[in-house]
Amino acid sequence: PNRFMSWKDLVITPLVETAILTISYLSVLLLNRLDAFSLFTNVVLFYVLMIIWTLLALKIIRVLFPIREGIFSYTDSSLTCYIWNLHAFLCITNLSLHYINGLLPPPTRKLFYSALGAKMGRGIISIGGRLVDPHLITVEESAMIGDDALLTPHAYARTTTDILILGRIEIKRNAIVGAKSMIMPGVTVGENSMINAMSLVPMNTKIPPNQIWGGNPAVKIAELAEIRR
């Protein structure tokens, strides 16, 4: 089956989207009963309320249908694949200005991704890049994600059917992901380790603590202890 054109995508997804937009519109009407707002204010209110209702809908989806790690066939695990599709659709469509285009200032991205299910460490975490499927990403305290870096816990494969691969990405304490790097599903970057800029870390790579990796595909370049001598 075509994963983008199943009956669920054609029926359930538009209904969910319509419900979010309708509730947002009715919320604006309710607020206007308290006080009449200008057209510009109403547009801003609608957009903000759409974000709030979308975040709530995404939370409900993750609670009722937890998106877990694994390898899923669109033939044998159609519900799991559809739930992932629905979650991604709402993020890309309703939250696109922040989820895709990254218009949020870096200091506020920790809060935004946390609202989408990411596990974040304490304190300030610098996020200059994009986190796709945040509910499958862990970024511990004092880690840094460089400009235009992409962390994507999903991948596709094609055999006799379409395969969806989901794997948690973990960026450990004090780790650094260089600018324009790409981190694939199942990757762990150990404490104090660093990924050089413009690197590609392949699926299921486990980088030990205190190492520097880089390249395409990324390989070990040095131990931090050797550089400090």
N, C-alpha and C positions, 0 to 999 in steps of 0.2 A: 504493500500500500504506500501511496505517496504521503509522507509524514506531514506535508504542508496543506494537503487537501482532503484529509479524512473528514468524516461527517462531524466529528467533535470540533475540528477547527472551523468548519463552516457554520455550525449551529451554536455550540456552547460558548466559544470564544466571543463571537459578536454579541451574544446575550449578556455575558459578563461585562464586556466593554460598555454596552448600552446602559446597563444597570449603574455602573460607576458614573457615567456622564449624567444620567438622569438624577441620581442622588445628589451629585454636585450642583446641578441646576436648581433642584428643589431647595437645597441648602441656601443658595444665593437668594431665592425668592423669600425664604423664611427670614433671612437677615434683613432683607429690604422691608419686611413688615415692621421691623423694629425701628428702622431709619432708612429713608430713601437715599441711595447712593448714585453717584454719577456713572455713566457708561464705562468709563475707564476703570473706576473702582470696582464695578461689577465684574469686569473682565479679569482683573487681578484676583478678586475673590474666587471666581470660578476656577482659575488655574490653581490657586493655592489649595482650595478644597478638593480639586481633582487629585492633586498629589497626596493629600491626606487620606482620602478614601481609597486611592490605589495602594498606598502603603498598608492600609488596614486589610484590603482584599488579599494582598500578597502574603501578609502574616497569617490570615485565615487559611490560605492554600497550603502554606508550609506546615501549619499545625495539623490540619486534617489529612494532608497527603505529603508526609515528609519526603523530601527529595534526597535519596541516599546515593552513596557511591556504588559504582558497579559498571558492568557492561550489559547494555540492554538492547534487545532486538525490537524493532518496530512491529514485528510479527508476533512475538511471544510476550512482550511487555508493553502493549499499546497504551495502557493507562499511565504507567510511569513516564513514558516518552511524551504523552500528551500533556501531563501536568507540567513537565519541564518546558514544553513548548508554550503553554499558557502563561507560565510565570515569566518566561523570557519575553513573550509578546507584550505583556503589560509593562514590563520594565522599559523595553525599547520604544513603545508607543507613547505611553502616558508620562514617562519620566525621561524622555529622550534628551532634553536639554542638559540634564545632569548625568544621566547614565551613559550616554554615548558621547555627547559633545564636551562633557567635563567643565561646564560653566561654573560649578561651585568652586570657591577659593579652597586651596589645599587644606587650610586649618579646619574647614567644615566637612571635609569628605569622610573623616572617621565617623562622624555622627550619621551621615547619610548612608554609608555602607553598613553601619551597625543596624540601622532601621530596616535594612534589606537582609539581615540575618548573618552578616559577617561577625566573626569572633575577633574582637580587638583587645589588645593589651591596655594597661593603664597609661595615663599621661598622654602627651602629644605624640601623634604618629604622623609623619610627613608622607602624604600620598600625592604624588605628582602625576601618576598614571591612572589607568582604568582597571577596575575589578569587575570582571564578568562573573555572573552567578555568585554573588558575594556570600550566599548561604553556605558555600563550599570552600570558603577561604578563611584562614586564620592568620592574623598579623599580630605578633606579640609586641610588647612595649619596646620603644626606642628603635624599632625597625624603620627603614626608609624605602619608599617606592619612588624611583626616579621619574622624571618627566617623560610622558608618552610610553611608559612601560605598560605592558598588557599581561594581566594574570587571568588565564582562561581555564577553568576547571573542566571544560568539556571539549570533546573532539568527536569527529565522525569517522566512520570506516564503512566501506562497502564490500560485502562478500556476496552471498546469494541474496542478502537483504540489507537494508540500512541498519547500521549499528551506532548507538549512542554510547559514548564512553564518558563517565563522570568520575572524577577523582579529586579528593581534597588537596588543596595547596596550602602549605604551612610555611610561613616566613617567621623564623624564630627570632628571639630577642637579639637586638642590635644588628641584625642582618641588613644588608643593603642590596637592593635590586637596581642596577644601573639604568640610565635613561635609554628608552627605546628597546628595552629587552622584552622578550616574550617568555612567559613561564607556562608550561603545559600541565595537563592534569596529573595529579599524583606526585607532584614535586615537593620536596622539603628542602628548604635552605636553612642550614644549621646556624646556631648562635655565632654571632660575630663574623659570619662568612659574607662574601661579597660577590655579586654577579657583575662582571664588567658591562659597560654600555654596549647596546646593540647585539646582545647575545641571545641565543635560543637554547633554552633548557628543555630537553626532550621529556616525554612522558615518563613518570615514575622514577625520575632521577632523585637520589637521596644524597644531598651534599652535606658532608660532615661539618662540625663546627670549625671555625678558625681557618677557613680556606678561601682562596680566590679562584673563581672559575670564569671562563669567558670563551667566546667563539660561537660558531654555528656548525655543528652542535657544540654546546658548551662542554669544555673539559677542564680538568684541574690545571691551574697555572702555577700556583705556589701555595705554601703554608704561610700564614701570617707570622708565625714565629720566626721563619727564615728571613722575612723582610725586616723585622724589627731588630735583627742583629746588627 
